[in-house]
Amino acid sequence: MHRLQSGEAQPAQSTVFAKGPIPMVLFQRSRKPAVVLGLTGLAAAALAGFGTSAAGAAPSAAPPPRPSQAQSKAFAVDSASSLVAGRPSALHASKDDKFTAKSVISDPSGLQYVPYERSYKGLPVIGGDFVVVTDARGAVKSTSVAQTTAVPDLSTSAKVTAAAALKTATKQLKKVDSSTAPTLAVYALNGTPKLAWQSRVSGSKGNEPSSLSVYVDAQSGKVLGTQEHVMAGNGTAAYSGPNPVHLDTTLSGSTYSMKDPNTTNQSCQDAANNTTFSGPDDNWGNGTASNKETGCVDALFTAQTERHMLTDWLGRNGFDGNGGGWPIRVGLDDENAYYDGSQVQVGHNTAGGWIGSMDVVGHELGHGIDDHTPGGISGSGTQEFVADTFGAATEFYSNQGSAYDPPDFYVGEEVNLVGSGPIRNMYNPSAVGDPNCYSSSIPGSEVHAAAGPGDHWFVLLSLGSGGNPNVPTCNSSTVTGLGIQKAIKIMYNAMLMKTSSSSYLKYRTWTLTAAKNLYPGSCTEFNTVKAAWDAVSVPAQSGDPTCTVSGGVTVNNPGNKSATVGTAIASFTLTASGGTAPYTWSATGLPAGITIGSSTGTVSGTPTTAGTYNVTATATASAGGSGSTSFSITVSPVGGGCSSPGQKLGNAGFETGTASPWSASTGVIDNTASQPAHSGTWKAWLDGYGQTHTDTLSQSVTIPAGCAATLTFYLHIDSAETTTTTQYDKLTVKAGSTTLATYSNLNKASGYSLKSFNVSSLAGQTVSISFTGTEDSSLQTSFVIDDTGLNLS
C-alpha cells in the first residue's frame, strides 16, 4: 500500500511515507453507500468557474503552469465554500444545519480534499459529514456525502436518560473497563436521522480489545448503531506470513494508524520524522522488504506476537511490565537495529531491505524486557544472549510455516544482514565464528560474540543435544531438552532475580534457582538446566542450589493389553520400586468390569464394553511419594462389530449458523472474527463476559451396544486472568453423568488443541454430551469449541 504524508510531494524512487487522513473513507465505511455526485447543478457551475478553458480556445494553447500546493488549497477552499453555500440537494441540508470545513488534504497528483462536518441545532450529526474534491486549480471534481436524508424537524429533548443510555451502551461489550458520559447528537446513518445519546465504552470482546462508540435512540432506548475504534488491520509482510498478517491498529476519525491499541506508547513509525504510519484504510505494506511500511508490518506484527507470548507463556503485562512498550522506528540508515531505552530503531541490510524480521525485532524488544526487570540490562557479556532468547521464543510462539519465518534458533537468517546468512547460530555458535563454550575471556569479549555460550545453553535447554541441525556439547555429554516454553519461563524467572552484577556465572545460579522454584517436587527441570550449563563449560558456583526429591517411586510398565467383551482377562500384577513399601495401588481409565487390587496391584476382571482404554496406574509409598505408569487395554466386541459406525454428532462444526440439534445458551453459536473458528466460520463460544455468567452447550446422542466410541473436539481458551494457581473460570465436559474433563483459566493458550475421550463405556445408552462454562465476577475467560465429533467403530 503506497502512502504519503499529508502535504508532501511525491517522493523520488521507492521511498514510502505515511499519509494523513483521507476522510472519504469514513463514508465508504458507513452503513449506507456514499453518494458521489456527477458534475451537475452547482458542482458543474463551480467547475465552469475554476480553471476551465474558455469556449473556443485554440487547441494549440499551452496548458497553464500547475499552481503551488498552497494555491491549490486556497482554490479548493473557495470552490467548496461556494458549492456548500448553495446547499445543493445532494447535501440533504435542513434549515437548521450548519457546516464546518476541516483542514484541506492534498494529494501529490494535485487533487484536494475538503472535508466538512455538520451540526443540527448545535448538536453534532453522526453521518452528516461530506467531502468536496477539487483539482489543483479548484475545479470541483466530485462530492462524497454520507447522509441520505435531511434531518426532519427534530426535537432535541430526550425521553431516555443519559444513565439508561450508558447502561445500554455497556451491554455491547463482554467486558467494560471504562466509559464516557453520554452526550446528545443526531444519528444520521441508516435512514431517517434521530436524536441519540453517544458514548464510548472501552474493554474487550472476548480476547480482542474494543473501544466502541455506541449510539442509543434518545426516545426509544434502542441501539441505533456502533462504531469500533480499535481495528484489526491486515498487512503484507516481507518475512512473516502467510499474508496478510493480522495487525491491531487504531482508527481515529477516518484515519487508521499503526498504533497498537493494546500496548501503551507502542506504534510503528518512519524513522525519518518519527511519524506513525497512517492512512485511509487498514491495509498496510506491499511485501517488498525495501518498503518502510512493509518493514513496519513485520515489526509491529512481531511486537504484537511477542506481547501475546509474554502474556500467554510468562504472564507478563507488556514489555515494560506495566502494559507498555516503545515506538518502533523503521528507516535507520545503518546495517543494524537497536533499543536505546526509549525506542527500537530498525535499519537495513546490504540489499536495502528493512530488517524487521521476527527474530531481529523480537531480540531488540527483548533488550527492553531485560531493561525492565530487576538489575536493568544484563552485563558481562550476557545481554545479547538474553535478548536472543526472547527473539527465539517469539518465533516458536508464532510457529509460522517454512515458507515464511519458521521457528528456529538462527538469528537474522531471513534478513541476511550482510549477504552471508544468519548473524548468529544458536545451535552451534562456532559455525559463524562465535564461541560455543564459556571461558574466562568471555566477559571481556565483543558483546555479540559473547552471546555464543548463552545461546548454545538455551538451545540445549530447549531442544537438547544432537538433532538436525546438530547441537554439540563442550563436554561430549548428552542433554535432553525441556521444550522452549519451559526454557523461556526458566530464563524469565531467572531475570526476575537479576541484579546489576549479572554474569554468566550468576545466570547459572539464577536459572537453577528458577527451575527449582518453578517445578517443586521434580528435579528433571533443575537437572536439565544444570546439564546444559555444564555442556557449555559454565562452571558450578558456590551459590548454586541443589535438588533432591524424597520418596520417589517408579512403576514398571506392563505393556499394552488386549481383551474381549465377556471374557475374563489374563490377570497381571504391577510392580514398583523406590520409596517405602508397602504400596497402595489405584488406577484411572480401566474398562468397565476391570479392577486393580489396592494392596496387590493385580489387574483382573471381565470387560463389558468394547473400546480402547488409556489406563494410568499409580503406586503410593507408605511414607509418602508416588509414581505412575500408563498403558492401554483394547477390548474387542464379541463376534465383531459396531452396528452403526461413523460420526454421530449433528452440526458438529456449527456451520449451519444455528444451534440445532445442539441446545445452547444465547450467543454461544457465533461467527465473529474476534474468536476465529478452528475451521469454517462458525464455532461455539462459551463465556468471555468478564462477569458472573454461565453458558451451556449440549446434544443428546445414542451409542449402540457393541460400539467403541471416542468424543473429540478442538478447544481454545484465552483469559484475562493472570493467576497461575487459582481456577476462577471453568469449563466442564460431561458425557451423561460422567465428567470427562474440567478446564479453566489456568489452561489458557494460543490456538486450538485437540481433545479426545474414550466413552465406549456408555455403549448401549442415549447420553447427553455437554459443555458448561462458568465465569466469576471479573476478568473474562473464553472457552471456544469447534469441530466436534463422536466417532463409533
FENFEN-V911541 format. One line per field, one symbol per residue. burial: 1 if it has 24 or more other ideal C-beta (glycine too) atoms within 12 Angstrom, else 0. Layout:
BEGIN
burial = ???
END
This chain:
BEGIN
burial = 1111110100000011111111111110110001101010011001100110000000000000001010111011111111110001011111001110110111110111111111111011111111111111111111111111111001010101010011011111111100100111111111011111111111111111111111111100101111111111111111111010111111101111111111101111111000111111111111111111111111111111111111111111011110011111111100111110001111111001111111111111111111111010111111111111111111111111000111111111111110000111111110110111110001101011111111111111111110000011110000111101111111111111110001111111111111110110000111111111111111000001101010011010010010111000100101010010001111101111111100001011101111111111111110001111101111111000010000011011110000100111101111110111110001111111111010111110111111111111111111111000000111111111000110111011010100101111111110111111111100111111111111111
END
